[in-house]
Amino acid sequence: MKQPNPQAWWRFPLVWMVFGGPAVVVVASFVTLYLAITRPDPVVDVQYYQHGLDINKTLGASKAMLPAMRGRNLANLPAEDVPETK
C-alpha cells in the first residue's frame, strides 16, 4: 500500500481557521490601541456641578415641566407612600 504524498500544512483550510481567529483579534487590538492613543477622551468641565444646577433651575422655572419632575421625584416611593394629587 502506497501512502499519498503529504501536503504542506498551509494547504489545509482548518489550519487557517485556527490561526486566523487569534490573528484577527491581535490586529483588532492594535487598531483599538491606535484609536485610544490618537483620540483622547475630552476633559470634563471643571464647573460641571454648577452647570447642572443651572440646568435644573431653568427646568424648574417652567410650569410645563413640574408634573414630570414631580413624577420623577416620586418614582422610587412605594405605592402607599405616594401623596394623593388634587
ZIBELLIN-V594169 format. One record per helix or strand. SS is the DSSP state (h for helix, s for strand). FROM is the first residue (numbers start at 1). TO is the last residue. Records with the same first field share a line. If there is no record, write none. Layout:
SS->FROM-TO + FROM-TO
This chain:
h->9-11 + 13-38 + 48-61 + 63-74 + 79-81
